[in-house]
Amino acid sequence: MKLSKIFNRTGALVFVIWAVNPAMAQPPIRDPHTPGYVSATELPDGAIPSPGANGNFIIGPTHDPALESTVQVNVPQGTIFHFTMDSKDSKIYPGIAREPHTFGVPDTANPAKLIVTTSHPAPYTRQVAVYVPKQYVAGTEAPFIVGADGPDNLLFTVLDNLIAEGKVPAMIAISIGNGSGDAQGSERGLEYDTMSGLYAEFVESEVLPLVESKCQVKLTKDPDGRATMGGSSGGSCALIMAWYHPEWYHRVLTWSGTYINQQWPWNPETPHGAWGFHQDIIPKSQRKPLRIWMEVGDQDLFNPNVMRDDMHDWVLANENMAKVLAAKGYPYQFVFARNARHVDYKVKQQTFPEALEWLWKDYQPAKVR
């Protein structure tokens, strides 16, 4: 049994005893051929999809790192700049935090709505790392990729190698740390799980100008030269950024995307959070100019909290995403990884180079169109 302190909707302290199911300690291993899942091409162990292919693929169970995921001798190394951002300087995210060891309780009238009463204003400092490739020409506008939960040194290594090989354009990478915490009631949850354009607006108005001034670079305004990426809630954030601001971003890359019901505060316009993407938002919307790469592991997260609303299954959520993207005719690649957990690092090392190459396959700088 597990004893947790929580607060009810009036703010009174109460104690709840959870029955910890041993079977939930280890996520179930999913079969990619489960009825209702998308039809997928099963590749030989160790193989990954071609960067020229679209659709659904199954990889694993072995996940050796791709050559481009390791530092290579005689490959030009980009410059990495680091700086911090304080909550006191943000007009969009002044900062919140949820009390340690608290979570929330489902609304008895609406099990899809979580009540969190232990969240309060709190300061934060976020880390930002910016990769500028050796091939960048000073004074020119460069394509770029924005990544969540940074700094991401693996991204920088992969870009060194892919740019040198001519497989992706000489892009800048902006790896942004979150504002701390996780899920409902936290700063990270507010930034990444909210179904709105707010985080993209924060990046556009508060992060990118600092990148240009501190790193002495120019960033393209062409949405086809801008990408977003992330894992878990950072993955759903990547799609949220592009979905609500397709005039800014056209390319999305996600591992174990949190396309589930985790938005907080609850919003009646998007009552099921990012689960709504595959439930009704994408099916009922006109196709947007987005190109999307996704991955999920066979041991990804499954219903890990108290809500029990049938909208906390990461594998099913990503399978459903692949299904609706195909139905709407989106260019996408979906990878189901055997022997893989949530945002599995070995899978990331194996797939990152191919994912980036696929993501930028059709890119042409705006000036030569």
Helices and strands as residue ranges (DSSP letters): E 2-7, E 13-18, H 22-25, E 41-42, E 55-59, G 67-69, E 79-86, G 87-89, E 96-98, E 105-107, E 110-115, E 119-121, E 125-132, E 141-142, E 144-148, H 153-165, E 172-176, H 187-193, H 198-202, I 203-207, H 208-215, E 218-219, G 223-225, E 226-231, H 233-244, E 251-255, H 275-276, I 277-281, E 291-297, H 314-328, E 332-337, H 345-359, G 366-368
